[in-house]
């Protein structure tokens, strides 16, 4: 049996502990969401263009916004892959915003890439013909989910900082 001599002080310490744990968990979820967006971008076919740069992370509701690249960051030259990855990251990660996220809200990652028709779902379901360099680049969302399940099977204290 425990005896509490100053209930108000005890309650304040418990409330502070709960707030610290909640804040740490919210930071961990935000880090996981950024990791999911990064992983999806890296796993995308061609590493550039509208598909790779349209991984939207949101909470509360799915963000189906399509952001066209306008072709202004398509890489050229010898270091094609590195330039393309940097381009996709700068476009995609530049839109990352989890400010205001509260524990208990759902986090979504979505891709609404489209030109003549929506094609993100076709890439996910391997319903398009990939160029040889992109073979095996289907199921990006599924692979991202698998990555998160494996990487974050256990949330350690250091991930909550």
Buried (B, 14 or more C-beta within 10 A) or exposed (E): EEEEEEEEEEEEEEEEEEEEEEEBBBBBBBBBBBBBBBBBBBBBBBBBBBBBBBBBBBBEEEBBEBBEBEEEBBBEEEEBEEBBBBBBBEBBBEBBEBEEBEEEBEBBBBBBBBEEEEBBBEBBEEEEEBEEEBEEBBBBBEBBBEBBEEEBEEBEEEBBE
